[in-house]
Structure formats: C-alpha cells, structure tokens
C-alpha cells in the first residue's frame, strides 16, 4: 500500500483521488491552501450573483471524504524534498509520501503594469479572489476589466448583476477574436454591448492609478483616463508553479510531463492546469487550463497509479461557456482564422444571437469541427462524425441528428443546409429526421 500525497484539490486532484480510492487501498492525503473542500470553480460567479450558496458549489457532502478515507488538509506547502519524500507546510507540519501528485492549478497573468499591485486590483480565479471582490463591491462605482476572454465576461456579468457599471478593455478588434472566427467574435461583441457593458475594442491598459494605495482610475494606451474603484485582471492565466521553480523538477511554462503524466523525478506526477505535456496530441495544446482536461488527466493518472497503465489521450477538443445569454460550444478543430486547406459553412439567425459553423478540410471534405453559438448539439454525435472522418456532405445530410429532439427544441437545420447551397450551389437532401431512435442507432453503429 502506497502513501499518495496530492497537492491541490481542484477538479484534477479530486478526480485523481476519487478514482485512486475506487481502485486501491492507498493512503491518500490531499492538501490545498485555497480551501479544505473541493468546490466547482466554474460556478464561483453564481455565488456572487446570488444564484447559489457556497455550499451549493460543493458537489460532495463533507462526510464523503472521511467515509472514503481521503484525508483533507488545508494549508500552504512551502517546499518539497523529493529525495526524502517530504512536503513542508507553513505551520512546520510535514507530510511524508511515497508518490506525489502536483495539481497546483493556475493563477492570473500579470504583465508588470504600473499600479497592478494597488488595493482594488484582482484577478478572478480562486475562492480568495471571490471573497476579495465581494469585500470591495459596496464601494465600486465603476469596474474596469482588462482582457477579453471567458473569465472577463464572467466578471462583467457578475458586476452587471449588481448594477455596477463595467468597462472592458480588449486589445483585439472584436471580443475573444484570438479564439473565435470573425463572425462569432463580432456577434459576442454586439451582445456584450447590448447588455450595457462599455466594451472598448483595440484598446489596451497603460497604467493603473491610485490614491493612498487604492485604485481610483486607469489610463489606456490612447491616453484616456477612466475613473474606477476596481480593476479586474483577466488577461489569461498561467500555470501556478512557484512552489517547484528552481528545484530539480523540470519546468517550462508548466511542469513538464510525459504521456503518462510522469515528471522527470520518479513517483512525482503533475496534472491539470499546471501540467505541460511534452508529447502533444494533434489538435491539442501542451497546456490546457480547462475543466474537462483536468478531470481526464486526474482519471488517467489514477489508472496509472492503480497499475492499469494508460497514456493520456485527450481525444477530440471540446469546450463550452456562456456569454451572458449566448451559450457557446466547440467540438474539434475550429481556428480563429479559417484558411486553406480548411473552409467552413456558416449560418447565423436574423437576430444575430445564434450561429452554426461547420469546418472541413477542402482536400478531402472531411469534417474537422463545429462552432455553436446559442445552439446546442449532441456531444456524442459530433465526436463520432469527427472521429470517423465523415464528409461535410454526410454530416449535412444527417445534421438533424445533432440537434436535440425537434419536438421540444428548435431545429435550425434548414438554415445551415441553405448556407451550404448558397456557397456551393449544391443541394443536400436530408437523410435523417433527428428522432431519438435514429440518433441511438447511429451511435451504436
């Protein structure tokens, strides 16, 4: 029986602990500075907005951990002795281990802006960030958010829910245009402004000003002075690897791991946002700071630690988010700039708040990805089409299978079929009604 220590209790660390407990009798300890109990990080915003209580963010009853013999400890790890296999905590406590799992998460990017360390300047990633923002909110007359991404839009919606005016500074020409194709990025920019957010495009932060240590304004690169009492730094995140920097552990931007999530030190592993893969699967990135990847890494490592050796295979890319009222889903490869050898079919509803994009390879017409705004597709159907290298024509002929039951959900298939006809002059005859039985038969085939 091994003594396994997991540092970090986010989705990666918790997934590893849970599956390791299912498969082994190992002694499992999990330590986190942020919180004693695992919580759903993606739902932090809803606590601030009053839609959920803190206890609603904890997916497991607090008794779950003791029942499953997973020992939880809240505290800060100061250093690790890899040879003696001991972790040293700030209260002079030590934790011995046979195997060490580093699930250290991310932290907000900073770029050395003047004034970025003033009171009233914060990222939005941790429980402590949420508590800090809550503490400051009563005195905020205007908030400025720096960066156009998923965390930025969450923070904007949070302040908007309390009627706090928000300005967002985005250096690109449209919101999140580094990820979204032009039409979708323009749609989201328009939707953000529709929700009374002051969105400044092609605009960057130059400095943050303060009075007696408290932020009171920002200055843009266009020399505009914007008074504010809070600045949200949401220009991305980076692996939180301060604990292991300068040690014998190999690092780059993150902690370097092989396909088995093993570091260069025997019996030391890294998973989740802090891990950087040295062997990257096609269509994926070396560092993926998303919930789905963290969960899969945790499950994969648990299998390896249980003696069921398997390499980490993230499969087909998937992500989802929400921009105020517009839900977003992406499956497979959808670049922000679609150029040869790829092309796409794009449909957008007249109201400009729903869209479907199908990306395919021009050389063989194989589908490579789906980008959806305000429309939900069936995950399993999209994955199967991509994994089977289905042609764009085959996908369009059966596109109704991707939509949820048309008796209860709108069917926009005619729009995307017409978009294909307008682009190619070729008409696709639908070959599936999209009924549940047809979908199930397709997935079984």
Steps between C-alpha positions, in 0.01 A plus 500: 500500500636840395469837670387741229511875560302728268578873518195685369133412526358633175330280242828330399612416854155391616441281192832329566418446869151363433607252233807397694278421796266294280791294369739471797533497878772766487532754777390823331565850631390814318623844606388839370570855607185630331229298675453188705223360281476462124265747330385567146727780380294561187202600719677760718326783317155372599576539871577868444184540291286342772394202288681247720625470856859399572391156618328449164845513336619194691393195292571253781370494853776590743470156655587342162874549546529332840270218389730435206815535709630802313677720753447872432727773629488875440842662506779648291782276380826695518746249355548138398796270560476252214777275633363472853144507360376762742284811444552787745205720596498855638398391852808277527285198422653238272331251271686187392413326173591210277341660195439868440234651272535870420162652408595861564256672265539842339537861601404822324746652254664830584711703261680748722252783456568800723256481792404134458572434869267771631202420721196438281693311230430128476467203273206260519609142545492392864267495797714776649452710185122465537516601866719799415265619225202459733677703768572785257167507316307746721749774414525435125341771284663365183703188429754472218578152367822444308492217247243341272448136587276266694602625846454861393144444386418318825628793703306746284177305550562486875532878533213556257274289725557758776454794266867598525609669172771305317762595242689221323831569326576261213809540285350305206251635246219278638437314825705178534600521134818306579273195538173574319466541122413857393122459473463338842736752662297787353179336625634477854629859493155620395331288768731635773411857404132407488537413869614857574868418536743771385715285270815672373655315206853562368573641843770404751582581860797732546495558876290477815479811718437515872452719802638393839555149369149457356427493126302800377549497122670341202669650197467335159758490222291772333565719807139482614451536875220276635408542870434170677517334840581149380717352224449137402806341342363228272765487228532123522654267757831319531609182681545556872846345539671735747523214752724291273698765308874471548481139617621189320153465352503581127280797413432729208181705511355210698630181661625275220335157485501209257194323361460317832501833691834406658756775568877455473506388866382143572164477680430870450214594266324816383143542376255774411577864427859479629601209272674552165503200268821423315315278251201695372210333318396638161260789537577549870729729700784424740317688778121492515355690794146369465277292727457210257874445455563519874241235572634266232860543616397413855318187388788392275761543772285309750491208256879510465552514876265202533714286270279540193754684285350726235619809321314828524288533188287815512309401187298754305513857627187625675423811698191692605423835658237770521511865393210650694204333322692333216625148561817393321619153404793388289587149383819412315717740302355847446775761453440873540621551143371238259738475206600229253503207522190563715170666422168531679125525460350771720142583592378778727143574599351840405506620863877445509503291817519145364747348258632169369838451336624175348873492419633247249813411306482616138728222377277211610183674628541337843333680789747642753291705742176661612461848650163581657354818645160485668442152355567167670620192314527145628855445624518130406371559147754775425786294642404198292484699178845646565659172613358315197629765258147553369467725196335840523230371263427198721484717810263748337275221374461378858538833678161466669650226716726760661206704627315395812150357454335733243163454674633695797790704360524728193644341187731730306611237249336675205714808567833319484387294198405820319837654591673201337285541187574873480873430525532199270187497286444140613187388676516246783201270548442429873530129584404504867203632694709554809271285714656346808483144365694604189763667717539195724531268199767728350701504822483120525607445139 
